[in-house]
Amino acid sequence: MEDRHITLIELTPGLFLSAVFDGHGGAKTAEFAANHTHQMIKESQFFEKSDYARACVEGFILSTGSI
């Protein structure tokens, strides 16, 4: 399978991220997303404001735009 996943990456104390990245764009695309999305979430302007839901949305959008 070309899917990739991350399991329980701690973004901040007590806040964890788990995700599955669909491999329809190819294995390298899914691997890029698995390796970089969590960092893009943490770099979001919303993450600093503890608005984690919006930080996740922005992180996924930035990750998609970087592929």
PAZAPA-4460 file (N, C-alpha, C; in steps of 0.05 Angstrom, whole numbers, plus 32768, in hexadecimal, padded with zeros to 4 digits):
% residues 67
    n_x    n_y    n_z   ca_x   ca_y   ca_z    c_x    c_y    c_z   seq   type   mol
   8011   7FE8   8000   8000   8000   8000   8011   8019   8000     1      M     A
   8007   802E   7FF5   8015   8047   7FF4   800D   805A   800B     2      E     A
   7FFA   8052   801B   7FF2   8063   8031   8008   8065   8046     3      D     A
   8009   807B   8054   801C   807E   806A   800C   8088   8083     4      R     A
   8017   8084   809A   8009   808D   80B2   801D   8098   80C7     5      H     A
   8012   80A7   80D9   8021   80B0   80F0   800F   80A9   8108     6      I     A
   801C   80A1   811E   800D   8099   8135   8017   80A8   814E     7      T     A
   8006   80B7   815A   800C   80C4   8174   8025   80D4   8174     8      L     A
   8027   80E7   8162   803C   80FB   8163   8032   8111   8177     9      I     A
   8042   8117   818B   803A   812B   819F   8041   8146   8194    10      E     A
   802C   8156   818E   8030   8171   8184   8037   8184   819A    11      L     A
   802B   8181   81B0   802F   8191   81C8   8027   817F   81E0    12      T     A
   8030   8184   81F8   8029   8172   820E   800B   816C   820F    13      P     A
   8004   8153   820D   7FE9   814A   820F   7FD9   814B   81F5    14      G     A
   7FE5   8155   81DF   7FD7   8157   81C5   7FE6   8146   81B0    15      L     A
   7FD8   8131   81A7   7FE5   811E   8194   7FD7   811F   8179    16      F     A
   7FE7   8117   8165   7FDC   8115   814A   7FE0   80F9   813F    17      L     A
   7FCB   80EE   8134   7FCC   80D5   8126   7FBF   80DA   810B    18      S     A
   7FCA   80CF   80F6   7FBE   80D4   80DB   7FC6   80BD   80C8    19      A     A
   7FB5   80BA   80B4   7FBB   80A8   809D   7FBB   80B9   8085    20      V     A
   7FD0   80B6   8074   7FD3   80C6   805C   7FCE   80B3   8044    21      F     A
   7FBA   80B9   8035   7FB2   80A9   801E   7FC7   80A9   8009    22      D     A
   7FCE   8092   7FFE   7FE3   8090   7FEA   7FDA   8093   7FCE    23      G     A
   7FC2   809E   7FC9   7FB9   80A0   7FAD   7FCB   80B2   7F9C    24      H     A
   7FD9   80C5   7FAA   7FEC   80D6   7F9B   8008   80C9   7F98    25      G     A
   800A   80B0   7FA1   8023   80A2   7FA0   8030   80A0   7FBC    26      G     A
   8042   808D   7FBE   804F   8088   7FD7   805F   80A0   7FE1    27      A     A
   806D   80AD   7FCF   807D   80C4   7FD7   806C   80DB   7FE2    28      K     A
   8055   80DF   7FD6   8043   80F4   7FDF   8039   80EE   7FFB    29      T     A
   8030   80D5   8000   8027   80CD   801B   803E   80CF   802F    30      A     A
   8056   80C7   8027   806D   80C8   8039   8074   80E5   8040    31      E     A
   8073   80F7   802C   8078   8113   8032   8064   811E   8046    32      F     A
   804B   8118   8042   8036   8122   8055   803B   8116   8071    33      A     A
   8041   80FD   8072   8046   80F0   808D   805E   80FC   809B    34      A     A
   8072   8104   808B   808A   810F   8097   8089   812C   809E    35      N     A
   8077   813C   8092   8078   8159   8094   805F   8166   809F    36      H     A
   8048   8159   809D   802F   8166   80A5   802F   816E   80C2    37      T     A
   8039   815D   80D4   8039   8164   80F0   8049   817E   80F6    38      H     A
   805F   8181   80E8   8070   8199   80EC   8061   81B2   80E1    39      Q     A
   8053   81AF   80CB   8044   81C6   80C0   802E   81CE   80D2    40      M     A
   8022   81BA   80E0   800D   81C0   80F4   8019   81D1   810B    41      I     A
   8030   81C8   8114   803D   81D6   812A   8047   81F2   8123    42      K     A
   804C   81F7   8109   8055   8211   8100   803E   8224   80FA    43      E     A
   8026   821A   80FB   800E   822A   80F4   800B   8241   8108    44      S     A
   8002   8257   80FE   7FFC   826E   8110   7FE6   8267   8124    45      Q     A
   7FD5   8254   811D   7FBF   824C   812F   7FC9   823A   8146    46      F     A
   7FDE   822B   8141   7FE9   821A   8155   7FF3   822A   816D    47      F     A
   8000   8240   8167   800A   8252   817C   7FF4   825D   818D    48      E     A
   7FDC   825F   8181   7FC4   826A   8190   7FB4   8254   819D    49      K     A
   7FBE   823C   819C   7FB0   8224   81A7   7F96   821E   8199    50      S     A
   7F93   8227   8180   7F7C   8220   816F   7F85   8208   815E    51      D     A
   7F85   81F1   816A   7F91   81D9   815E   7F81   81CF   8146    52      Y     A
   7F67   81D2   8147   7F56   81C9   8130   7F5E   81D9   8117    53      A     A
   7F60   81F3   8119   7F67   8203   8102   7F84   81FF   80FA    54      R     A
   7F95   81F9   810E   7FB1   81F4   8108   7FB3   81DA   80F7    55      A     A
   7FA3   81C6   80FE   7FA3   81AD   80EE   7F9A   81B2   80D2    56      C     A
   7F85   81C2   80CF   7F7B   81C8   80B4   7F91   81D6   80A4    57      V     A
   7F9D   81EA   80B0   7FB2   81F9   80A2   7FCA   81E7   809C    58      E     A
   7FD2   81D6   80AE   7FE8   81C4   80AA   7FE3   81B1   8093    59      G     A
   7FCB   81A6   8091   7FC5   8194   807B   7FC4   81A3   8060    60      F     A
   7FBA   81BB   8060   7FB9   81CB   8048   7FD6   81D2   803F    61      I     A
   7FE7   81DA   8052   8003   81E1   804B   8011   81C8   8041    62      L     A
   800C   81B2   804D   8019   8199   8045   8011   8192   8028    63      S     A
   7FF8   8194   8023   7FED   818E   8008   7FFA   81A1   7FF3    64      T     A
   7FFC   81BA   7FFB   8008   81CE   7FE8   8026   81CB   7FE4    65      G     A
   8033   81BD   7FF6   8050   81B9   7FF4   8058   81A0   7FE4    66      S     A
   8044   8190   7FDE   804A   8177   7FCF   804D   817C   7FB2    67      I     A
***
